[in-house]
């Protein structure tokens, strides 16, 4: 049996993002995050209910400051005590997993989607996605960009403005573009 474009997307295979099922998934996410972003800050019950409909799953404490944006939402999974500050963007075409006690500063961007590098293939439209995994007790500083397929280990801090193109181990401070370990903890 042939795979759907959604099955290809989550499997990391070349897929057509213009597929009707994927377009509908993005549309649903946009409706939900728009509701979330416009909900009253103090209406925690409504905001939590929207997150339950939007995200793939989360444990207990979760605090996402508005505005927040994502592609699908259903590929985002969080442990306990996740905090996303203002203007975080998650392109969750593949799974994005957060451990416990993860903090993202403003303007952090997590990109699972990527495109073929050969222009003649890229302009045809299909794309790929690779998962992002963020360990426990991780802090991503302001404006950090995490690229597709990256894993960040437990107890690690990524400095503001860093572009994380490769895996970063546990128990380190890493900064820069491209992001590199500068200190072991």
C-alpha positions in Angstrom: 0.0 0.0 0.0 1.3 3.5 -0.9 2.1 5.8 2.0 0.2 9.1 2.4 2.0 12.3 2.3 1.5 12.6 6.1 3.1 9.2 6.6 6.0 10.2 4.4 6.4 13.5 6.2 6.6 12.0 9.7 8.9 9.2 8.4 11.4 11.7 7.1 10.8 10.9 3.4 10.4 13.4 0.6 6.7 14.5 0.7 4.4 17.0 -0.9 3.5 19.8 1.6 0.7 20.9 -0.8 -1.2 17.6 -0.1 -4.8 18.3 0.9 -4.5 16.4 4.3 -1.4 18.4 5.2 -2.9 21.7 4.1 -5.9 20.9 6.3 -3.6 20.0 9.2 -1.8 23.4 9.0 -5.1 25.2 8.7 -6.4 23.5 11.9 -3.2 24.5 13.7 -3.4 28.1 12.6 -7.0 28.3 13.8 -6.0 26.9 17.2 -2.8 29.0 17.7 -4.8 32.1 16.6 -7.3 31.3 19.3 -4.5 30.7 21.8 -2.7 33.9 20.9 -5.9 36.0 21.3 -7.1 34.4 24.5 -6.9 36.5 27.6 -3.6 36.0 29.4 -5.2 35.2 32.7 -7.6 32.6 31.2 -5.4 29.6 31.9 -8.2 27.1 31.5 -9.0 28.2 28.0 -5.4 28.4 27.0 -4.7 24.9 28.4 -7.7 23.4 26.6 -6.5 24.9 23.3 -3.0 23.4 23.9 -4.6 20.0 24.5 -6.3 20.3 21.1 -3.2 21.7 19.3 -0.2 19.8 20.7 0.6 16.1 20.4 1.0 15.9 24.2 2.4 17.4 27.3 2.7 16.4 30.9 1.8 19.0 33.6 3.2 22.5 33.8 3.3 24.3 30.4 3.5 28.0 29.8 3.6 29.4 26.3 3.6 33.1 25.9 1.7 34.6 23.0 2.4 34.9 20.2 3.3 31.3 19.4 3.3 29.7 16.0 3.6 26.2 14.6 3.0 24.2 11.5 0.9 21.3 12.8 1.1 21.1 16.5 0.4 17.4 16.7 4.1 16.7 16.3 5.0 18.7 19.5 5.5 16.7 22.7 6.6 18.2 26.0 7.6 16.9 29.3 6.8 18.7 32.6 7.5 22.4 33.1 7.9 23.7 29.5 8.2 27.5 29.1 8.2 29.2 25.7 8.7 33.0 25.8 7.2 35.4 23.3 7.3 34.8 19.5 8.5 31.2 19.4 8.1 29.3 16.1 8.1 25.5 15.8 7.9 24.1 12.3 6.9 20.6 13.5 6.7 18.6 10.2 8.6 16.0 12.1 8.4 15.3 15.8 9.7 17.9 18.3 10.3 16.5 21.7 11.0 18.6 24.8 12.2 17.0 28.1 11.3 18.3 31.5 12.3 21.8 32.7 12.9 23.3 29.2 13.0 27.1 28.8 13.0 28.9 25.5 13.7 32.6 25.4 11.9 35.0 23.0 12.2 34.5 19.3 13.4 30.9 19.4 12.8 29.0 16.2 12.8 25.2 15.8 12.8 24.0 12.2 12.2 20.3 11.3 11.4 21.1 7.7 14.0 21.4 5.0 14.2 21.3 1.2 16.4 19.6 -1.4 19.6 21.5 -2.0 19.6 21.0 -5.8 17.5 23.8 -7.2 15.9 21.8 -10.0 14.5 19.4 -7.3 13.7 22.1 -4.8 11.5 24.2 -7.2 9.3 21.1 -7.8 8.0 21.7 -4.2 8.5 18.5 -2.2 10.3 18.8 1.1 11.8 16.7 3.9 11.5 16.8 7.7 13.8 15.5 10.5 13.0 15.4 14.2 14.3 17.8 16.9 14.9 16.5 20.5 15.6 18.8 23.4 16.7 17.1 26.6 15.8 17.8 30.2 16.8 21.1 31.9 17.8 22.8 28.7 17.7 26.6 28.1 17.7 28.1 24.6 18.6 31.8 24.7 16.9 34.5 22.7 16.8 34.2 19.0 18.3 30.6 18.9 17.5 28.7 15.7 17.6 24.9 15.9 17.9 23.1 12.5 16.3 19.8 11.4 17.6 16.6 12.9 19.3 18.2 15.9 19.4 16.7 19.4 20.4 18.9 22.4 21.5 17.0 25.5 20.3 17.3 29.1 21.4 20.3 31.3 22.7 22.3 28.3 22.5 26.0 27.7 22.5 27.4 24.1 23.6 31.1 24.0 21.4 33.8 22.5 21.6 34.1 18.7 23.1 30.7 18.1 22.3 28.6 15.1 22.3 24.9 16.1 23.1 22.8 13.0 24.5 19.7 14.7 23.8 17.7 17.8 25.0 19.3 21.1 25.9 17.0 24.0 24.7 17.1 27.6 26.1 19.3 30.3 27.6 22.1 28.2 27.3 25.7 27.2 27.3 26.1 23.4 27.1 29.3 21.4 27.7 30.8 17.9 26.8 30.4 14.3 27.3 27.5 13.8 26.8 26.6 17.4 29.8 25.1 19.2 30.5 23.9 22.7 32.5 26.5 24.6 32.3 25.1 28.2 31.6 21.8 29.9 29.5 21.9 33.0 
